[in-house]
Amino acid sequence: MVRRFLFAFIALLMALAAAAVWAPLTVLSAITPANGLREIHGIAYGENPRHRLDVVAPVEPSSGRPVVVFFYGGAWQEGDRAQYRFVARSLASRGWVTIVPDYRVHPEARFPDFLEDGAAAVRWARDHAADHGGDPSRLFLMGHSAGAYNAAMLALDARWLRGVGLDPAHDVRGWIGLSGPYDFLPIVDPVVQIVFGPRDRWPATQPIAYVSANSPPALLLTGEADERVRPGNSVRLAAALRAVQVPVQLITFPEAGHARTLMALWPWPTGDVPVLEAVAAFIREWSPRRRQDHMPSLGD
């Protein structure tokens, strides 16, 4: 009975979204409870009006919780952290200090502005996680769609975090990408072409170009029915990581489209897309000990 109700409710949200009545993410965030959680909204991590973040953490005192910085998507053109409070609450309900930053987007921003913003947000997380019950040495990056790209670039291309005094090889326990674009040349969307600048610079914007043996462990989740960001992005990146012996888990969900991996982060997921369970298992695996003390797990 409950499962049927949840399926019907999700279907209603999608119908309302199609009719432009309500934004489904806003609705999910409005109805997701914050019981047992402490939320702080609109913390500045920089000078730009878009340099704001939310922190959601369990109320129960702790000094050693994993820390997750979640980057939302929007084709580097839109997005608002308030729409993703359902994600922050869902992750925090698992016992993690969750940080969701806004970042500059088109037309204000071009590559690499949003990566510089992301690095600044990660620096803030590293500096302030302990104030919210987190362990800054147990830091994970996570994102969906364009946000997964941001997380990937911060994890794989060390220059962005090094620019704020961090190093992904030492300061990031692992990263999680949901339906992310990691190897998407040629760029066909005209606005995204503007975002990433001249064509001759495109190869240097691709996360797959920065894979190395020092890359942090990765969890890549994608849907076979994703027509916006084809699952081959995740498949090719997973292969590149395995080729240099970086621990990576690739999970492909049959019949799941682009938004499904995100909607599955709702605290009451429906259907056969157990994203939360996969994320929880990954964080459990990589947060208890330093990477060098962990035997790699390279399977699917």
C-alpha positions as CSV (number, residue, x, y, z in Angstrom):
1,M,0.0,0.0,0.0
2,V,2.7,2.5,1.0
3,R,4.8,1.6,-2.1
4,R,1.8,2.1,-4.4
5,F,1.1,5.5,-2.8
6,L,4.7,6.6,-3.2
7,F,4.7,5.6,-6.9
8,A,1.5,7.5,-7.4
9,F,2.9,10.5,-5.6
10,I,6.1,10.6,-7.7
11,A,4.0,10.3,-10.8
12,L,1.9,13.2,-9.7
13,L,5.0,15.3,-9.1
14,M,6.2,14.5,-12.6
15,A,2.8,15.4,-14.1
16,L,2.8,18.7,-12.3
17,A,6.3,19.5,-13.5
18,A,5.3,18.7,-17.0
19,A,2.3,21.1,-16.6
20,A,4.7,23.8,-15.1
21,V,2.4,23.9,-12.1
22,W,5.1,23.1,-9.4
23,A,8.8,22.5,-9.6
24,P,9.1,18.9,-8.4
25,L,12.4,19.5,-6.6
26,T,10.8,22.4,-4.6
27,V,7.9,20.2,-3.7
28,L,10.1,17.3,-2.5
29,S,12.2,19.7,-0.5
30,A,9.1,21.2,1.1
31,I,7.7,17.9,2.2
32,T,10.9,16.2,3.3
33,P,11.0,16.3,7.1
34,A,14.0,17.7,9.0
35,N,13.3,15.8,12.2
36,G,16.5,15.3,14.2
37,L,18.4,17.6,12.0
38,R,19.9,21.0,12.4
39,E,19.9,23.3,9.3
40,I,21.8,26.5,8.7
41,H,21.0,28.3,5.4
42,G,22.9,31.0,3.5
43,I,26.4,30.8,4.9
44,A,28.8,32.9,2.9
45,Y,31.9,31.1,1.6
46,G,33.0,34.0,-0.7
47,E,32.1,37.5,-1.8
48,N,29.8,36.8,-4.8
49,P,26.0,36.7,-4.0
50,R,26.1,33.1,-5.4
51,H,28.8,32.1,-2.9
52,R,26.3,30.8,-0.3
53,L,25.8,27.3,1.1
54,D,23.6,25.4,3.4
55,V,24.7,23.0,6.1
56,V,22.4,20.1,7.3
57,A,23.6,17.8,10.1
58,P,22.2,15.5,12.7
59,V,21.3,17.3,16.0
60,E,22.8,14.5,18.0
61,P,26.3,15.6,19.1
62,S,29.3,14.1,17.4
63,S,32.8,15.0,16.3
64,G,33.5,12.4,13.7
65,R,30.8,12.3,11.1
66,P,31.6,11.9,7.4
67,V,31.2,15.2,5.4
68,V,29.5,15.3,2.0
69,V,29.7,18.3,-0.3
70,F,26.9,18.0,-2.8
71,F,26.9,19.9,-6.1
72,Y,23.5,20.1,-7.9
73,G,23.1,20.2,-11.7
74,G,21.5,22.5,-14.1
75,A,23.7,22.5,-17.2
76,W,25.9,25.2,-15.6
77,Q,23.0,27.6,-16.3
78,E,20.6,27.4,-13.3
79,G,20.1,25.9,-9.9
80,D,19.4,26.9,-6.3
81,R,20.4,25.1,-3.2
82,A,17.0,25.6,-1.6
83,Q,15.6,23.2,-4.3
84,Y,17.9,20.5,-3.0
85,R,17.1,20.5,0.7
86,F,15.5,17.1,0.2
87,V,18.9,15.8,-0.8
88,A,20.7,17.5,2.1
89,R,18.1,16.2,4.6
90,S,18.2,12.7,3.1
91,L,22.0,12.5,3.3
92,A,22.1,14.1,6.8
93,S,19.6,11.6,8.0
94,R,22.2,8.9,7.2
95,G,24.5,10.5,9.8
96,W,26.6,12.7,7.5
97,V,27.2,16.4,7.7
98,T,25.9,17.6,4.3
99,I,26.9,20.9,2.6
100,V,25.1,22.2,-0.5
101,P,26.7,25.2,-2.1
102,D,25.4,27.5,-4.8
103,Y,27.9,28.5,-7.5
104,R,28.1,30.9,-10.4
105,V,26.4,29.9,-13.6
106,H,25.9,31.1,-17.1
107,P,25.6,33.9,-18.2
108,E,27.6,35.3,-15.3
109,A,30.1,32.4,-15.3
110,R,32.2,30.5,-17.8
111,F,34.6,27.6,-17.3
112,P,36.4,27.4,-14.9
113,D,34.5,29.9,-12.7
114,F,32.2,27.2,-11.3
115,L,35.1,24.9,-10.5
116,E,36.9,27.8,-8.6
117,D,33.6,28.3,-6.7
118,G,33.4,24.6,-5.9
119,A,36.9,24.5,-4.7
120,A,36.2,27.4,-2.4
121,A,33.2,25.6,-1.0
122,V,35.2,22.5,-0.3
123,R,37.8,24.6,1.4
124,W,35.0,26.0,3.6
125,A,33.8,22.5,4.4
126,R,37.3,21.4,5.3
127,D,37.7,24.4,7.6
128,H,34.3,24.4,9.3
129,A,33.1,20.8,9.2
130,A,34.1,20.2,12.8
131,D,31.9,23.1,13.9
132,H,28.9,21.0,12.7
133,G,30.0,17.6,14.1
134,G,32.0,16.5,11.0
135,D,35.4,15.1,10.7
136,P,37.2,17.2,8.0
137,S,39.5,14.2,7.2
138,R,36.4,12.2,6.1
139,L,35.4,14.4,3.2
140,F,33.5,13.2,0.2
141,L,32.4,15.1,-3.0
142,M,29.1,14.3,-4.7
143,G,27.0,15.7,-7.5
144,H,24.3,15.1,-10.1
145,S,24.6,15.9,-13.8
146,A,26.6,19.2,-14.1
147,G,27.2,18.9,-10.4
148,A,28.7,15.5,-10.9
149,Y,31.0,17.1,-13.5
150,N,32.0,19.7,-10.9
151,A,32.7,17.0,-8.3
152,A,34.7,14.9,-10.9
153,M,36.9,17.8,-11.9
154,L,37.6,18.8,-8.3
155,A,38.5,15.1,-7.5
156,L,40.5,14.4,-10.7
157,D,42.1,17.7,-11.8
158,A,44.2,18.6,-8.7
159,R,44.9,22.2,-9.7
160,W,41.5,23.4,-8.5
161,L,41.8,22.1,-4.9
162,R,45.5,22.9,-4.8
163,G,44.5,26.5,-5.6
164,V,42.8,26.6,-2.1
165,G,45.5,24.7,-0.3
166,L,44.1,21.2,-0.6
167,D,45.0,18.1,-2.6
168,P,42.4,15.6,-3.7
169,A,44.8,12.7,-3.3
170,H,45.0,13.4,0.4
171,D,42.0,15.5,1.4
172,V,39.2,13.7,-0.5
173,R,38.2,10.2,0.7
174,G,36.1,9.6,-2.4
175,W,33.7,11.1,-4.8
176,I,30.2,10.1,-6.1
177,G,28.8,11.0,-9.5
178,L,25.2,10.6,-10.5
179,S,24.4,10.7,-14.2
180,G,27.5,12.9,-14.9
181,P,29.1,14.1,-18.1
182,Y,32.8,13.1,-17.9
183,D,33.7,12.6,-21.6
184,F,31.3,14.6,-23.7
185,L,33.1,15.9,-26.8
186,P,32.0,17.3,-29.1
187,I,29.8,19.7,-27.2
188,V,26.6,20.1,-29.1
189,D,24.4,22.3,-27.0
190,P,25.0,25.9,-28.1
191,V,24.8,27.5,-24.6
192,V,27.1,24.8,-23.2
193,Q,29.5,25.6,-26.0
194,I,29.6,29.2,-24.8
195,V,30.1,28.0,-21.2
196,F,33.2,26.0,-22.1
197,G,34.7,28.5,-24.4
198,P,36.7,28.1,-27.7
199,R,36.6,24.7,-29.3
200,D,40.3,24.2,-29.1
201,R,40.2,24.3,-25.3
202,W,37.4,21.7,-25.0
203,P,39.8,18.7,-24.5
204,A,41.2,20.3,-21.3
205,T,37.7,20.6,-19.8
206,Q,37.0,16.9,-19.8
207,P,37.3,15.0,-16.4
208,I,38.5,11.8,-18.1
209,A,41.6,13.7,-19.2
210,Y,42.8,14.0,-15.6
211,V,42.5,10.4,-14.4
212,S,45.7,9.3,-12.6
213,A,46.8,6.7,-10.1
214,N,46.4,9.3,-7.4
215,S,42.7,9.9,-8.1
216,P,40.4,9.3,-5.2
217,P,38.0,6.3,-5.2
218,A,34.8,6.8,-7.2
219,L,31.2,5.6,-7.2
220,L,29.6,6.2,-10.6
221,L,25.8,5.8,-10.9
222,T,23.9,6.2,-14.1
223,G,20.8,5.1,-15.9
224,E,20.6,3.1,-19.1
225,A,17.7,5.2,-20.4
226,D,19.5,8.5,-19.8
227,E,19.3,10.5,-23.0
228,R,20.5,13.8,-21.7
229,V,23.9,12.5,-20.4
230,R,24.5,9.1,-22.0
231,P,25.7,6.4,-19.6
232,G,28.8,5.9,-21.8
233,N,30.3,8.9,-19.9
234,S,30.3,6.8,-16.7
235,V,31.4,3.6,-18.5
236,R,34.4,5.2,-20.1
237,L,35.5,7.0,-17.0
238,A,35.2,3.8,-14.9
239,A,37.4,2.0,-17.5
240,A,40.0,4.8,-17.4
241,L,40.1,4.7,-13.6
242,R,40.4,0.9,-13.5
243,A,43.3,1.1,-16.0
244,V,45.4,2.9,-13.4
245,Q,44.2,0.8,-10.5
246,V,41.9,3.4,-8.9
247,P,39.1,1.8,-6.9
248,V,35.8,2.5,-8.8
249,Q,32.3,1.1,-8.6
250,L,30.0,1.5,-11.6
251,I,26.3,0.9,-11.2
252,T,24.0,1.2,-14.2
253,F,20.2,1.1,-13.4
254,P,18.1,-0.4,-16.2
255,E,15.3,1.9,-17.5
256,A,16.4,4.8,-15.3
257,G,16.5,8.2,-17.0
258,H,18.5,11.3,-16.2
259,A,16.5,12.7,-13.3
260,R,15.8,9.3,-11.7
261,T,19.2,9.0,-10.0
262,L,18.5,12.3,-8.4
263,M,14.9,11.7,-7.4
264,A,16.1,8.4,-5.8
265,L,17.8,10.5,-3.2
266,W,14.5,11.3,-1.6
267,P,14.4,9.7,1.8
268,W,11.6,7.4,0.8
269,P,12.9,6.1,-2.6
270,T,10.7,4.1,-4.8
271,G,11.3,1.5,-7.5
272,D,14.5,-0.3,-8.3
273,V,17.0,2.6,-8.2
274,P,18.7,2.1,-4.8
275,V,21.0,5.1,-5.0
276,L,21.0,5.9,-1.3
277,E,22.0,2.4,-0.4
278,A,24.9,2.5,-2.9
279,V,26.1,5.9,-1.6
280,A,25.8,4.7,2.0
281,A,27.8,1.5,1.3
282,F,30.5,3.6,-0.5
283,I,30.9,6.1,2.3
284,R,31.0,3.2,4.9
285,E,33.8,1.5,2.9
286,W,36.0,4.6,2.5
287,S,35.4,6.7,5.6
288,P,36.7,4.5,8.4
289,R,40.4,4.5,7.5
290,R,42.9,6.2,5.3
291,R,43.0,5.2,1.7
292,Q,46.5,3.7,1.8
293,D,45.3,1.3,4.5
294,H,42.5,0.0,2.4
295,M,42.8,-2.8,-0.1
296,P,41.4,-1.7,-3.5
297,S,38.0,-3.1,-4.5
298,L,37.8,-2.8,-8.3
299,G,34.8,-4.8,-9.2
300,D,31.3,-3.8,-10.3
